[in-house]
Amino acid sequence: MPKISVVIPTYNRARLLPRAIESARNAGSDLEVIVVDDCSTDDTREVCAGFKGIRYVRMQTNGGLANARNAGIAESSCEFIAFLDDDDLRLPGSLDKQLHALTSDDGIAFCYGQALIGDARRQLPTGEIYPLRCPHGDIFWDLLEDNFIPMPSVLARKLSLVNAGGFNTSLKLIEDWDMWLRLSENHLVAAVEEPVAIHRKAIAGSEQMCSNTAEICKQALRVQQMALGRPRARASRSAKRRHVLKKFRDRAYEILMTEATNSIHEGKSQAAKTNIIAAFRFRPFRTVASGRLFRLLSYR
């Protein structure tokens, strides 16, 4: 029986899916590939039928990423599970390296690594790598400040995922950060500080849910607040909780202001306004003091 299941949720990405499947197959020496079709209306079923040895699961209704990943977890009979979105790629041999790191200590819930940022259209590496630093061990407080774990870089123990209750299906975005926070609250985390995947960059025209920066930041704040309300964070000093909240708000503000500025340069006034208003909600005084709020709101 294989040791690792690579779960690939997909929805109407038949043109991208073959590369994801092939990359998953080459990522380890002892694995299976499970494709969870979230009720696609294109030729995803036919594409999967052309691959020998993969397991194809079709959902009855479109339930979103978290639901599809949970279906993949339930379908897996392996001890370890990796997740790969249909527009991302795994690097050859990467899962074997991560399995070695993950099994070095029974207290480790999952292992992650770096990701190469891929061009939104061709998935070719752009030269960007994240995260530049890979904290390991007890990473709970570091992770509360920022989600630095690339989704396609994770290899987790199935038992840890099941005991955590699976991915939160009420979250349509940032459900991965929520899961890593819940796991890291009580478990150790391993890391390999080298690229293990290619993560497709999200842009407005890439048809990715993660391309909506304002909505991502809004839901990320919700995820952080849920984590701050759970036992470990509640038991900490209030100053520590305020610190991670401040760091997160500062980062969200900078991301949104950068997106707003980029949108202005691209002539996308509505996107600029959406992001600047979202930035105002995170850091109102800083947004006003910068002077960009009024310039952007008056832009036509």
Residue frames relative to the residue before (quaternion, step in Angstrom):
aa qw qx qy qz dx dy dz
M 1.0000 0.0000 0.0000 0.0000 0.00 0.00 0.00
P 0.5107 -0.6547 0.4535 0.3240 3.62 -0.89 0.87
K 0.4739 -0.6745 0.4910 0.2818 3.57 -1.19 0.52
I 0.8016 0.2465 -0.0846 0.5381 3.57 1.04 -0.82
S 0.1689 -0.7266 0.6549 0.1210 3.53 -1.14 0.80
V 0.1843 -0.7446 0.6301 0.1208 3.57 -0.94 0.91
V 0.1640 -0.8092 0.5617 0.0532 3.56 -0.45 1.25
I 0.0542 -0.7993 0.5982 -0.0203 3.57 -0.70 1.17
P 0.1470 -0.7749 0.6082 0.0898 3.62 -0.33 1.17
T 0.0086 0.8208 -0.5702 0.0325 3.59 -0.94 0.78
Y 0.0209 0.7741 -0.6325 0.0165 3.52 -1.24 0.60
N 0.8486 -0.1583 0.0516 0.5021 3.55 -0.53 1.27
R 0.5271 0.5890 -0.4406 0.4256 3.58 0.89 0.96
A 0.0944 0.8479 -0.5166 0.0727 3.58 1.02 0.79
R 0.6579 0.5272 -0.3206 0.4318 3.60 1.03 -0.72
L 0.7156 0.4258 -0.2478 0.4951 3.61 1.14 -0.59
L 0.5569 0.6840 -0.3644 0.2986 3.57 1.11 -0.72
P 0.6430 0.5467 -0.3642 0.3936 3.67 0.79 -0.82
R 0.6578 0.5029 -0.3239 0.4577 3.61 0.94 -0.82
A 0.6312 0.5297 -0.3350 0.4570 3.59 1.02 -0.77
I 0.6601 0.5112 -0.3062 0.4574 3.58 0.93 -0.92
E 0.6723 0.4933 -0.3031 0.4613 3.59 0.86 -0.92
S 0.6525 0.5081 -0.3252 0.4586 3.58 0.95 -0.80
A 0.6312 0.5272 -0.3334 0.4610 3.59 1.03 -0.74
R 0.6506 0.5326 -0.3150 0.4402 3.57 0.94 -0.87
N 0.7229 0.4396 -0.2374 0.4773 3.57 1.06 -0.76
A 0.5611 0.6538 -0.3679 0.3498 3.59 1.28 -0.14
G 0.8158 0.0814 -0.0340 0.5716 3.59 1.19 -0.35
S 0.5062 -0.6800 0.4551 0.2727 3.54 -1.26 0.42
D 0.7850 0.2272 -0.1069 0.5663 3.60 1.19 -0.34
L 0.4539 0.6979 -0.4310 0.3481 3.58 0.45 1.21
E 0.2556 -0.7089 0.6273 0.1964 3.51 -1.42 0.16
V 0.2969 -0.7354 0.5811 0.1826 3.58 -1.21 0.52
I 0.0849 -0.7817 0.6177 0.0126 3.55 -0.83 1.09
V 0.1308 -0.7819 0.6073 0.0522 3.58 -0.63 1.15
V 0.1301 -0.7828 0.6066 0.0486 3.56 -0.71 1.13
D 0.1863 -0.8018 0.5646 0.0595 3.55 -0.38 1.31
D 0.2457 -0.8112 0.5201 0.1050 3.55 -0.41 1.28
C 0.7206 -0.4650 0.2241 0.4629 3.53 0.80 1.19
S 0.0979 0.8276 -0.5413 0.1121 3.58 0.86 0.99
T 0.3010 -0.7468 0.5666 0.1750 3.55 -1.23 0.58
D 0.5829 0.5441 -0.3890 0.4614 3.60 1.26 0.10
D 0.6976 -0.4797 0.3225 0.4232 3.62 -1.16 -0.43
T 0.1392 0.8226 -0.5332 0.1401 3.59 1.03 0.80
R 0.6422 0.5317 -0.3322 0.4411 3.59 0.91 -0.88
E 0.6780 0.4919 -0.2920 0.4616 3.59 0.91 -0.91
V 0.6166 0.5388 -0.3409 0.4618 3.58 1.04 -0.77
C 0.6868 0.4806 -0.2888 0.4626 3.59 0.87 -0.92
A 0.6138 0.5572 -0.3455 0.4398 3.58 1.09 -0.69
G 0.6371 0.5457 -0.3203 0.4400 3.58 1.19 -0.47
F 0.6588 0.4663 -0.3067 0.5045 3.59 1.29 -0.14
K 0.3049 -0.7434 0.5677 0.1793 3.56 -0.87 0.95
G 0.8241 0.3115 -0.2030 0.4273 3.54 -1.09 0.72
I 0.6070 0.5194 -0.3966 0.4522 3.62 1.15 -0.01
R 0.3722 -0.6995 0.5610 0.2397 3.57 -1.24 0.46
Y 0.1557 -0.8033 0.5737 0.0363 3.53 -0.72 1.15
V 0.0294 -0.7869 0.6158 -0.0271 3.56 -0.76 1.11
R 0.1179 -0.7987 0.5871 0.0588 3.58 -0.73 1.03
M 0.3723 -0.7226 0.5449 0.2056 3.56 -0.85 1.06
Q 0.5177 -0.6496 0.4637 0.3081 3.58 -1.16 0.60
T 0.7795 0.0784 -0.0380 0.6203 3.56 1.15 -0.67
N 0.5379 -0.6114 0.4674 0.3440 3.57 -1.22 0.49
G 0.0253 -0.8536 0.5187 -0.0417 3.58 -0.37 1.26
G 0.6063 -0.5846 0.3541 0.4066 3.57 1.25 0.05
L 0.7385 -0.4660 0.2857 0.3948 3.53 -1.36 0.32
A 0.6654 0.5143 -0.3202 0.4361 3.58 0.81 -0.97
N 0.6665 0.5025 -0.2952 0.4650 3.56 0.93 -0.91
A 0.6589 0.5068 -0.3062 0.4639 3.59 0.98 -0.84
R 0.6473 0.5043 -0.3228 0.4717 3.58 0.98 -0.79
N 0.6363 0.5196 -0.3320 0.4636 3.59 0.99 -0.76
A 0.6233 0.5273 -0.3356 0.4699 3.59 1.05 -0.73
G 0.6455 0.5164 -0.3136 0.4672 3.58 1.05 -0.76
I 0.6198 0.5314 -0.3348 0.4704 3.57 1.04 -0.76
A 0.6737 0.5000 -0.2901 0.4604 3.58 0.93 -0.95
E 0.6685 0.5101 -0.2918 0.4557 3.58 1.07 -0.75
S 0.6236 0.5823 -0.3352 0.3997 3.57 1.12 -0.65
S 0.1868 -0.7626 0.6087 0.1143 3.53 -1.13 0.75
C 0.5284 0.6479 -0.3849 0.3909 3.56 1.33 0.25
E 0.5838 -0.6016 0.4278 0.3379 3.54 -1.27 0.40
F 0.7858 0.2318 -0.1055 0.5637 3.58 1.15 -0.63
I 0.1376 -0.8015 0.5806 0.0381 3.55 -1.08 0.78
A 0.1310 -0.7520 0.6425 0.0669 3.53 -1.05 0.92
F 0.2464 -0.7658 0.5786 0.1346 3.55 -1.15 0.64
L 0.0230 0.7890 -0.6116 0.0537 3.54 -0.94 0.96
D 0.3220 -0.7359 0.5591 0.2054 3.59 -0.69 1.04
D 0.6335 -0.5998 0.3436 0.3477 3.57 -1.14 0.65
D 0.7247 0.3896 -0.2587 0.5060 3.61 1.19 -0.28
D 0.6029 0.5043 -0.3715 0.4942 3.58 1.28 0.40
L 0.2795 -0.7633 0.5638 0.1460 3.55 -1.29 0.31
R 0.3338 -0.7043 0.5889 0.2139 3.55 -1.19 0.64
L 0.3973 -0.7068 0.5292 0.2501 3.58 -1.10 0.66
P 0.6247 -0.5852 0.3614 0.3699 3.62 -1.03 0.77
G 0.8523 0.1696 -0.1401 0.4746 3.56 -1.00 0.91
S 0.4480 0.7378 -0.4320 0.2614 3.58 1.24 -0.13
L 0.6724 0.5087 -0.3158 0.4353 3.60 0.94 -0.78
D 0.5953 0.5537 -0.3682 0.4510 3.60 1.09 -0.58
K 0.6500 0.5071 -0.3136 0.4713 3.60 0.99 -0.82
Q 0.6921 0.4808 -0.2832 0.4578 3.56 0.93 -0.88
L 0.6025 0.5556 -0.3576 0.4477 3.57 1.08 -0.67
H 0.6292 0.5327 -0.3294 0.4603 3.58 1.01 -0.80
A 0.6774 0.4798 -0.2898 0.4763 3.60 0.95 -0.87
L 0.6670 0.5241 -0.3026 0.4345 3.58 0.95 -0.88
T 0.7421 0.4194 -0.2280 0.4705 3.59 0.94 -0.84
S 0.4514 0.6969 -0.4481 0.3313 3.59 1.25 0.15
D 0.7849 0.0988 -0.0384 0.6105 3.60 1.23 -0.41
D 0.4493 -0.7139 0.4721 0.2561 3.59 -0.78 1.04
G 0.6356 0.5530 -0.3233 0.4309 3.58 1.23 -0.37
I 0.5584 0.6007 -0.3874 0.4211 3.59 1.30 -0.05
A 0.3105 -0.7773 0.5245 0.1558 3.58 -0.77 1.09
F 0.8033 -0.0922 0.0781 0.5832 3.57 1.00 -0.77
C 0.2674 -0.7303 0.6073 0.1625 3.52 -1.35 0.33
Y 0.0614 -0.7890 0.6103 0.0350 3.56 -1.02 0.80
G 0.1701 -0.7815 0.5892 0.1153 3.55 -1.29 0.11
Q 0.6641 -0.4707 0.3756 0.4431 3.54 -1.25 -0.23
A 0.2157 -0.7525 0.6048 0.1465 3.55 -1.30 0.37
L 0.3738 -0.6611 0.5985 0.2551 3.51 -1.18 0.66
I 0.3668 -0.7087 0.5492 0.2482 3.60 -0.90 0.84
G 0.1990 -0.8012 0.5585 0.0814 3.55 -0.76 1.11
D 0.5956 -0.5610 0.4433 0.3660 3.55 -1.16 0.64
A 0.5547 -0.6589 0.4019 0.3108 3.57 -0.92 0.97
R 0.7384 0.4284 -0.2377 0.4634 3.59 1.03 -0.68
R 0.8234 0.2318 -0.1049 0.5072 3.59 0.90 -0.88
Q 0.4033 -0.7426 0.4428 0.2997 3.59 1.31 -0.10
L 0.4343 0.6872 -0.4726 0.3403 3.59 1.18 0.39
P 0.5647 -0.6187 0.4145 0.3557 3.64 -0.94 0.79
T 0.3321 -0.7617 0.5322 0.1619 3.55 -0.97 0.94
G 0.5860 -0.5489 0.3823 0.4573 3.58 1.25 -0.34
E 0.5938 0.5551 -0.3637 0.4549 3.58 1.27 -0.29
I 0.0802 -0.7699 0.6319 0.0386 3.55 -1.15 0.72
Y 0.1090 0.7789 -0.6170 0.0274 3.58 -1.03 0.68
P 0.5716 -0.2468 -0.7822 -0.0212 1.43 -2.08 1.39
L 0.5569 -0.5994 0.4455 0.3634 3.58 -1.18 0.42
R 0.7562 0.2059 -0.1191 0.6096 3.56 1.19 -0.62
C 0.1903 -0.8025 0.5606 0.0752 3.59 -0.95 0.90
P 0.2012 -0.7863 0.5732 0.1123 3.62 -0.04 1.22
H 0.0309 -0.7953 0.6052 0.0157 3.57 -1.11 0.64
G 0.6183 0.5002 -0.4181 0.4390 3.55 -1.27 0.30
D 0.7579 -0.2251 0.2257 0.5692 3.56 -0.72 -1.11
I 0.0182 0.8474 -0.5269 0.0621 3.60 -0.09 1.29
F 0.3046 0.8170 -0.4662 0.1494 3.58 1.29 -0.01
W 0.7336 0.4261 -0.2573 0.4627 3.60 0.71 -1.01
D 0.5996 0.5369 -0.3584 0.4730 3.59 1.08 -0.63
L 0.6940 0.4909 -0.2704 0.4520 3.56 0.92 -0.96
L 0.5949 0.5747 -0.3625 0.4295 3.59 1.13 -0.54
E 0.6470 0.5238 -0.3205 0.4521 3.58 1.14 -0.56
D 0.8063 -0.0655 0.1193 0.5757 3.57 1.00 -0.81
N 0.3843 -0.7021 0.5453 0.2489 3.57 -1.01 0.77
F 0.0020 0.8355 -0.5469 0.0541 3.57 -0.02 1.31
I 0.5584 0.6110 -0.3867 0.4067 3.61 1.25 0.19
P 0.3165 -0.7497 0.5461 0.1988 3.63 -0.51 1.10
M 0.5329 -0.6665 0.4206 0.3081 3.56 -0.76 1.03
P 0.7383 0.4231 -0.2776 0.4459 3.66 0.74 -0.86
S 0.6120 0.5764 -0.3485 0.4143 3.59 1.26 0.02
V 0.5946 0.6381 -0.3341 0.3573 3.60 1.27 -0.21
L 0.0371 -0.7233 0.6891 0.0265 3.50 -1.20 0.83
A 0.0288 -0.8404 0.5391 -0.0474 3.60 -0.56 1.17
R 0.5195 -0.5755 0.5146 0.3662 3.53 -1.30 0.33
K 0.4926 -0.6617 0.4718 0.3113 3.59 -0.83 0.93
L 0.6390 0.5445 -0.3367 0.4264 3.60 0.92 -0.86
S 0.6389 0.5221 -0.3299 0.4586 3.60 1.00 -0.77
L 0.6566 0.5092 -0.3056 0.4649 3.58 0.97 -0.85
V 0.6659 0.4986 -0.2986 0.4677 3.58 0.95 -0.88
N 0.6705 0.5018 -0.2997 0.4569 3.59 0.91 -0.90
A 0.6527 0.5034 -0.3071 0.4756 3.57 1.19 -0.56
G 0.5401 -0.6485 0.3870 0.3715 3.57 1.27 -0.13
G 0.5566 -0.6174 0.3865 0.3995 3.59 1.26 0.23
F 0.6936 -0.4483 0.3523 0.4402 3.54 -1.33 -0.09
N 0.5081 -0.6583 0.4761 0.2861 3.54 -1.09 0.79
T 0.2747 -0.8116 0.4960 0.1407 3.59 -0.32 1.24
S 0.5624 0.5815 -0.4056 0.4255 3.62 1.21 -0.06
L 0.6475 0.4804 -0.3061 0.5063 3.57 1.32 -0.22
K 0.2231 -0.7833 0.5684 0.1163 3.58 -0.73 1.05
L 0.7474 0.1717 -0.1249 0.6296 3.58 1.32 -0.28
I 0.8213 0.2641 -0.1826 0.4716 3.58 -1.27 0.40
E 0.3457 0.7491 -0.5062 0.2513 3.62 1.15 0.37
D 0.5953 0.5628 -0.3696 0.4385 3.58 1.17 -0.46
W 0.6430 0.5126 -0.3259 0.4664 3.63 0.92 -0.88
D 0.6199 0.5458 -0.3371 0.4518 3.57 0.99 -0.82
M 0.6707 0.4942 -0.3021 0.4633 3.59 0.92 -0.86
W 0.6754 0.4891 -0.3126 0.4550 3.61 0.85 -0.91
L 0.6251 0.5302 -0.3387 0.4619 3.59 1.06 -0.68
R 0.6668 0.4976 -0.3088 0.4609 3.58 0.92 -0.87
L 0.6733 0.4823 -0.3026 0.4717 3.58 0.99 -0.76
S 0.7116 0.4659 -0.2717 0.4502 3.59 0.88 -0.90
E 0.4957 0.6624 -0.4313 0.3599 3.60 1.22 -0.27
N 0.8300 0.1671 -0.0476 0.5301 3.58 0.99 -0.84
H 0.7328 0.3726 -0.2276 0.5219 3.59 1.26 0.03
L 0.5271 -0.5941 0.5007 0.3443 3.53 -1.34 0.33
V 0.2143 -0.7561 0.6066 0.1199 3.54 -1.28 0.46
A 0.2522 -0.7580 0.5845 0.1422 3.57 -0.96 0.90
A 0.0858 -0.7900 0.6049 0.0513 3.57 -1.24 0.41
V 0.1756 -0.7177 0.6574 0.1476 3.53 -1.24 0.58
E 0.2824 -0.7995 0.5110 0.1415 3.55 -0.55 1.16
E 0.5657 0.5046 -0.4441 0.4777 3.51 0.49 1.34
P 0.6090 -0.5748 0.3836 0.3893 3.62 -1.10 0.52
V 0.0824 -0.7991 0.5951 0.0210 3.57 -0.96 0.94
A 0.7950 0.1565 -0.0717 0.5816 3.59 1.27 -0.22
I 0.3126 -0.6794 0.6170 0.2449 3.53 -1.39 0.17
H 0.1513 -0.8065 0.5709 0.0292 3.55 -0.58 1.23
R 0.3890 -0.7525 0.4864 0.2140 3.56 -0.51 1.21
K 0.4328 -0.7181 0.4905 0.2377 3.54 -0.79 1.08
A 0.3423 -0.7443 0.5415 0.1887 3.56 -0.96 0.90
I 0.0541 0.7577 -0.6493 0.0383 3.54 -0.95 0.95
A 0.7230 -0.4637 0.2816 0.4277 3.56 -1.23 0.33
G 0.7629 0.3865 -0.2052 0.4759 3.60 1.00 -0.74
S 0.5349 0.6662 -0.3898 0.3436 3.60 1.23 0.11
E 0.3958 -0.7519 0.4512 0.2730 3.58 1.30 0.07
Q 0.4579 0.6424 -0.4739 0.3913 3.56 0.98 0.90
M 0.5409 -0.6231 0.4509 0.3403 3.57 -1.03 0.76
C 0.6887 0.4982 -0.2845 0.4434 3.57 1.06 -0.76
S 0.5139 0.6398 -0.4318 0.3742 3.61 1.21 0.24
N 0.6039 0.5348 -0.3546 0.4728 3.62 1.28 -0.15
T 0.2433 -0.8360 0.4750 0.1278 3.56 0.16 1.33
A 0.6552 0.5247 -0.3222 0.4377 3.59 0.89 -0.90
E 0.6850 0.4711 -0.2895 0.4744 3.59 0.91 -0.88
I 0.6023 0.5541 -0.3520 0.4542 3.58 1.06 -0.71
C 0.6826 0.4865 -0.2915 0.4609 3.59 0.84 -0.96
K 0.6272 0.5389 -0.3295 0.4556 3.57 1.05 -0.77
Q 0.7152 0.4319 -0.2611 0.4835 3.58 0.85 -0.95
A 0.5935 0.5625 -0.3662 0.4441 3.59 1.12 -0.59
L 0.6196 0.5297 -0.3402 0.4688 3.58 1.05 -0.74
R 0.6310 0.5284 -0.3295 0.4627 3.59 1.02 -0.78
V 0.6552 0.5091 -0.3107 0.4636 3.58 0.94 -0.90
Q 0.6597 0.5028 -0.3173 0.4597 3.59 0.92 -0.86
Q 0.6535 0.5158 -0.3159 0.4551 3.59 0.95 -0.81
M 0.6160 0.5255 -0.3467 0.4734 3.59 1.08 -0.69
A 0.6654 0.5022 -0.3034 0.4614 3.58 0.95 -0.89
L 0.6578 0.5095 -0.3079 0.4614 3.58 1.02 -0.79
G 0.6728 0.4940 -0.2921 0.4670 3.57 1.23 -0.41
R 0.5855 0.5796 -0.3784 0.4219 3.60 1.24 -0.10
P 0.7716 -0.4567 0.1942 0.3979 3.61 -1.22 0.59
R 0.6924 0.4904 -0.3274 0.4159 3.60 0.71 -0.94
A 0.6898 0.4662 -0.2884 0.4729 3.57 0.87 -0.90
R 0.6433 0.5324 -0.3286 0.4412 3.59 0.97 -0.81
A 0.6739 0.5032 -0.2900 0.4566 3.57 1.13 -0.70
S 0.5977 0.5789 -0.3620 0.4203 3.60 1.23 -0.24
R 0.6635 -0.4792 0.3860 0.4256 3.55 -1.33 0.12
S 0.5611 -0.6195 0.4275 0.3444 3.58 -1.01 0.76
A 0.5973 0.5733 -0.3589 0.4310 3.58 1.13 -0.66
K 0.6412 0.5194 -0.3245 0.4624 3.58 1.05 -0.73
R 0.6485 0.5076 -0.3171 0.4703 3.57 0.99 -0.80
R 0.6489 0.5135 -0.3177 0.4629 3.58 0.98 -0.83
H 0.6251 0.5610 -0.3326 0.4288 3.57 1.05 -0.78
V 0.7027 0.4509 -0.2880 0.4690 3.61 0.79 -0.95
L 0.6195 0.5348 -0.3453 0.4594 3.58 1.08 -0.65
K 0.6425 0.5188 -0.3146 0.4680 3.58 1.02 -0.83
K 0.6596 0.5105 -0.3135 0.4539 3.58 0.89 -0.92
F 0.6561 0.5064 -0.3114 0.4649 3.57 0.98 -0.84
R 0.6670 0.5015 -0.3069 0.4576 3.60 0.88 -0.91
D 0.6361 0.5259 -0.3287 0.4591 3.58 1.01 -0.78
R 0.6717 0.4896 -0.2994 0.4684 3.57 0.94 -0.88
A 0.6412 0.5182 -0.3280 0.4613 3.59 0.94 -0.85
Y 0.6316 0.5397 -0.3237 0.4528 3.58 0.98 -0.86
E 0.6814 0.4889 -0.2931 0.4591 3.60 0.85 -0.96
I 0.6424 0.5186 -0.3249 0.4612 3.60 0.96 -0.82
L 0.6939 0.4841 -0.2798 0.4537 3.58 0.85 -0.96
M 0.6523 0.5023 -0.3205 0.4685 3.60 0.98 -0.77
T 0.6281 0.5249 -0.3290 0.4708 3.57 1.07 -0.76
E 0.6565 0.5032 -0.3057 0.4715 3.58 0.96 -0.87
A 0.6352 0.5290 -0.3295 0.4562 3.58 1.01 -0.80
T 0.6575 0.5078 -0.3045 0.4660 3.58 0.93 -0.90
N 0.6499 0.5135 -0.3141 0.4640 3.59 0.96 -0.88
S 0.6469 0.5275 -0.3186 0.4492 3.57 1.01 -0.82
I 0.6140 0.5416 -0.3400 0.4627 3.58 1.07 -0.74
H 0.6716 0.4991 -0.2960 0.4606 3.57 0.90 -0.94
E 0.7047 0.4425 -0.2557 0.4922 3.57 1.16 -0.63
G 0.5145 -0.6759 0.3951 0.3497 3.57 1.31 0.03
K 0.5113 0.6344 -0.4175 0.4023 3.58 1.22 0.45
S 0.1636 -0.8549 0.4867 0.0744 3.55 0.32 1.30
Q 0.6653 0.5093 -0.3260 0.4378 3.60 0.92 -0.82
A 0.6433 0.5082 -0.3229 0.4728 3.60 0.98 -0.80
A 0.6247 0.5400 -0.3322 0.4558 3.58 1.04 -0.79
K 0.6759 0.4929 -0.2952 0.4615 3.57 0.88 -0.93
T 0.6288 0.5454 -0.3343 0.4420 3.57 0.97 -0.82
N 0.7093 0.4574 -0.2630 0.4675 3.56 0.90 -0.93
I 0.6566 0.5063 -0.3269 0.4534 3.60 0.98 -0.74
I 0.6342 0.5094 -0.3302 0.4788 3.59 1.07 -0.68
A 0.6320 0.5141 -0.3246 0.4806 3.58 1.07 -0.75
A 0.6298 0.5248 -0.3291 0.4687 3.59 1.03 -0.78
F 0.6150 0.5579 -0.3330 0.4469 3.58 1.04 -0.80
R 0.6527 0.5192 -0.3189 0.4503 3.60 1.00 -0.77
F 0.6829 0.4686 -0.2885 0.4804 3.59 1.11 -0.60
R 0.8010 0.0115 0.0401 0.5972 3.58 0.93 -0.93
P 0.1418 -0.8544 0.4927 0.0850 3.63 0.41 1.20
F 0.6985 0.4752 -0.2957 0.4460 3.60 0.79 -0.96
R 0.6552 0.5064 -0.3140 0.4643 3.58 0.99 -0.81
T 0.6331 0.5371 -0.3295 0.4496 3.58 1.01 -0.79
V 0.6724 0.4823 -0.2895 0.4811 3.57 0.94 -0.92
A 0.6650 0.5225 -0.3052 0.4377 3.58 0.91 -0.93
S 0.6301 0.5569 -0.3444 0.4175 3.58 1.08 -0.65
G 0.4070 -0.7312 0.4574 0.3007 3.57 1.20 -0.47
R 0.5715 0.6272 -0.3798 0.3685 3.58 1.23 -0.34
L 0.5345 0.6402 -0.4096 0.3698 3.58 1.15 -0.51
F 0.7293 0.4289 -0.2511 0.4702 3.56 0.76 -1.03
R 0.6266 0.5370 -0.3434 0.4484 3.59 1.05 -0.68
L 0.6960 0.4773 -0.2726 0.4621 3.53 0.98 -0.90
L 0.6657 0.5066 -0.3097 0.4520 3.55 0.99 -0.81
S 0.6984 0.4453 -0.2767 0.4872 3.58 1.16 -0.53
Y 0.4803 0.6858 -0.4258 0.3431 3.57 1.33 -0.08
R 0.1372 -0.7744 0.6137 0.0704 3.59 -1.04 0.79
